[in-house]
């Protein structure tokens, strides 16, 4: 969730005089965990601020965006310090915007990489977990009028831009989609000032709260020794059952105090069945699963959770991000059995267990256990 900052200025926003010396602070949370803190100041020719980001390491970021006469970003500078490492390391990034291209330079350790990147006019830098960027975009969308405002952003360290769409839903609400992230729901005031944000149920599950101020120095020191690590770490299950070597590769989100099914994971919609990249199943031999034949090979696994029951989708397409489901590649849609475990399951878990005459594929999270039997093909 959130990442984004200076880029607002990067999209060519003409800042009205009332926005001179606009300041703000934001807290970014994922459930009960604070993921990032940010404070910023915007003037007519500059956006500058700092962040403390806790995933995967605790990192202190200081950024500056130099704005041109129309508010477009002319130069972006970022310094990042990984303060939770035993030997803190520093990285730097700069982007110079020149018409329909950008010169991006990253420095870290003993290496420096510089590249020229083709961009659409008005593209801007994109920094993860930054809400100051979102506020600039919401202000620009307010000024543009109409129901839809579009632009593009360049994620830091990437050679490809993302399309951005801001939809005005009413006087005090908007949604924004940044490439694969979103849609995020935002509360704004009449000027487009960002008052709050929720990504629950979207591809970015964070919430953002605007606060009067932050003691970033003190909080940064407190978080230095408490990084969150990967929010949804990768894991795998490997076993041999019914004459087949089986492997499942997936990522494992955690509850973090949240209501999962029906909220974080909406009912009656295709779910990536984990996080990050699409979950995959590999089998060395043909299987019979839920009455369907699954030939030896590799597949992506998806589910449709519903209050009335779960559906497992076995899809022939693999290697994609977990938001890139395509129904035309479905091999089978299979009914799963659903139970309630005795205790809540904090971290999403996939297991493959033997059960005569073959085995079961089992998914557990929160208060739900969904499973399906399988066996070797005779």
N, C-alpha and C positions, 0 to 999 in steps of 0.2 A: 503495500500500500502502500508503500506510498512513497513516493519519491517524487520529487518534482520541485523545482524552485525557480530558479532564475530564469528559467526558460520563459516564464511568463513574459518577462520583459523582452524575451527573445522573439516574441511573435509580433512585434511592431505595435505595441500598445501606446497610444498617445496619452500620457499621464496628465490628467487635469491638475490645476494648481492645488486643489484640495487634497491631493494625494502626497504632496511633499511631506517628508518626514513621517510617513505612515510606518508604525511599528507593530509587531505582534509576536505571539509565542504560541506554540502548539505542542500537545502531547499526543503521540501516536501509540495506540494500544492494540494488542491482539488478545482478546479475552481479558484475563486478569493481568497479563504481562505488559509492561511498558516497553515498547519496541524502539522508540526514538523520541527525542526532545529537540525542539528547534526554536530559535528566536531570530528575528530579522528586522532590518530597517530599510525602507524604500524611500528614496528621494527622486528628484526629477531626472538625475543622470546616473543613479547607482542603486543596485540592490545588493545588500550584503548581509551576511548572517552566519550562524554556526549551528551545528547539529551534534548531538551525541546519539549514535546508532549502536544497538546492542546485538546485532546479528550479522554474520555468525560470530564475529569478535566485537568487542567494544571499540568503537572508532569515533574519534573527534574530527569533525569536518569544519573547515572555514572556507566560505565561498564569497566571491565578488563577481557581479555582472555589471559591466559598464554599458550604459544605455545611450543610444543615439537620440537625436532630436525628436524622432517619432516614438521613442520608447523601445525600439528594437534593440536587442542585445548585439553589441559590436564585439565584445570580448568577454569571455567567461574564464575565471580562474578558481581552482579548487585545490586545497591542501588537505590531505587525509592522514591521520595518525592512528595506528592500531595500538591503542593504549593498554589493552589487556594482554598483549604479548610480553613474554619475559624480557625481550629486547624490543622496545617499541620501534616500529618501522614507519617510514613516511612515504607517501605517494603524492604526486602532483599531476594535475590535468589542466590544460588550457585549450580553449577553442576560440578561434577568430572567425567571425562570420563575414563572408565577402560575397554579397549578392546571392547567387544560387548555389554557393558551395561554402565549405568550412574547412579550415586547417586545424586539425585536432592533434594534440601532442600529449602523451602520457609518459610520466617518469616514475620509475620505481627501482630500487636497488641500483644496479649498474647499467640498466637499460633505458633507452629513450626511443619511443616509437612516434613517428609523425606521419600523418596521412591526410590527403585531400579527399573530401567526401562530397558527393553531389547531393544537393538538397532542394526541396521546393522552396519557393520564396516564403519568408516568414517563419522558417523552422527555427527552433530554439533548443537550448540544452535541457536535458532531463536528468535530474538527480534523485536517486531513490529516497523515499521516506520524507520528502520535503513537501510541506503544505503551503509554504510561501509561494511556490510556483503555481499551485492551484488557485490561490487567491488572485494572482495576476491574471490568470486565464478567465476566472469568473468575472473579474472587473472588465476585461476586454469583451467578453461575451455580452455583458450588460450594455456596454457602449455601442456594440455593433447592432443591437436590436435583432428582431426576428427570433424564430424558434430554434434555429440551429446555427452554431458557430463552429467552423472547422479550421484546423491548422496542422502543424506537424512538429514533432520533437525529435531530438537526437540524444538517445541515452548515452551517458558518459561511458566511454570505452567501447562503444559500438560503431560499426561502419554503416549501419542502416537506420534510417529514421522510422518513426512510428506515426501513423495518422492519429489525429486527435479530433474528437467530436464532443462538443458541449451542447446539451439539449436544455432549453429553458422550459421548466414544467409549470411555473407559476411565479408569483411575485417574490417568493422567498425560497424557491427550491430549483435545483438544477441536477442533471446527471452529467458525468464525464466518463469517456472511454479513451484510454491511451494505449493504442496497439492492442496487446492481449490482456490489458488490465482494465477491469471494470465490467459493467457500469457501476460507478461509485455515485452514491446519492449525497448531495450537498445542501446544507442550509446556508443561505446568504441573505444579506440585507439589501436595501435599495441600491447601494453603490456596488454590490457584488462582493462585499467583504465576506470572507469565509468564516462562518460561525461554527460549523461542525460538519462532519462527514461520516458516512457509514458505508462500508463495503461488504457488510454481512450478506451472504447469499450470492455474492459475485465471485469473480476470479481473484479478488484481493480482499481478504476478510478483515482488514483493520478498521478501527474507528479513530477519528481525529477530533480532539477537543481543543477549542481556543481557550487560552487562559490569560489572565492579566499580565503575568510576568513569570520568569523562571530564574532560579539561582543555578545557572547552567554549570558553573565551575564546581559548586558543591555536589550537585547531582552527578556530574561527570566523574568526579573522584569516587563517588559511592558505587557507580555502575562499572568502573574500570575492572574490578575483580569479579564482576557478575555478568559475563557475556551470556547470551541465550543460546549460542550455538546455532546450528541449522534449525529453522523453525519446523521443517518437515523433513527429517533426515531420510536418506535413501536406505533401503534394506532389501533383503532377498530371502527366499525360502527355497531350499533344494532338497529333494528326496527322491527315492525310487519306490514306486507303488504299482502293482498290477503290471509289472514288466516294463514300465515306462519311467525314464528319467525325467523328472518334472522340476521346473524352476519358475518361480514368480518373482518379478522385480517390481518394486513399488516404493512410494514415499509415505511417511508416517506422520500425519498431523496429530496434534494433541487437543484435548478438550479446552484446557486453560480456563475453566469456569464457564464455558459457553454452552448454550443449548445447541446441539448438533443437528439432529434430524428434524426437518421442518423449519429450520432457521439457517444455520451455516450451510447445511446441505438441504436445499428445498425439496419438498415432496414432488413426486411425479415428473421429475426432470432428469435427464441423463447426467450421471455423476462420473467423474474420472476415477472414482474408487481409490482414493488416496489423495495425493497432491503432486504438483510439479508435472513431470513427464507422464505420459499415459502408462498405466500399469500393464505389464506384459506377462503372458503365460507361454512357456515353451514345453513341449512334450516330444519325446523321442519315438513314441509309438501312438497308434490310433487309440482314442478313448471313446467310451460311451458316457456322456454326461447329460443327466436330465432327459434321457431318451434320445438325444441327438448324437451323431457321430462327429467327433472332433479329430480330423486327420492329424498325423504327426506334423509338427511345424511350430511356428511362433505366431502368437495372436495378441491383440490388446484386449483388456477386460474392462468393461464398463457396467454400471448398474443403474437401475431406476428404482430408488427407494420410494415406497408409498405406504400410507397407513394400513392399506389392505394387503400388502405383501410386496416382496422384492422381485425384480427381474434381473437376471445376469445376461449381459450381452457379450458374445464372443465375436470379435471383429478381426477381419483379415489384415487390416492396415496396422503397421507398427512403426515405431520410431518417432512418432509425432508428440507434440506438446499435449498436455492433458485437456486443453480446451478445444482441440481440433478433431472432434468426433465426426465421422461421416457414415451415415446409416447405410449407404449403398455398399459398404464393405462388410456388412453384418453376415456372419456365418450362421449364427443361431441366437435366439432369444429364449431364455430358459427360466422357468419358475423356481425360485429358491424357497427353502423352508426358513421360517423366522422364529427365534426364541428370545427370551429375556434372560441374560446372564444374571447370576446371583449378585454380583457386584458391578458397579460401573467400570468400564474399560477406558482409562485415561487416554491412551495412545492407540490410534488405529492399527489393527493387527490383522494380517492374513496368515492363515495356517493351512497346511495340507497334512491330513492325518489318515492313517490306515483304518479302514472299516470294512469288514467282510461284505461283499466279495471283492472290494476294491479300496476306495478311500472317499474322503470328503474334502471339498474346498470350502474353507470357513472364513468369514469376515466378522470382525468384532470391533465395535466402537460404541461408546456411551452405554446405553441400556439395550443394545441390539446385537444379536448374533444371527447372521444370515448364512446359510450353508446349502450345498448341493452335493449329492453323491455322484461318484463316477466309478467306472470299472474299465478294464482292458477290453478291447474289441475281440470277440472270439475269432 
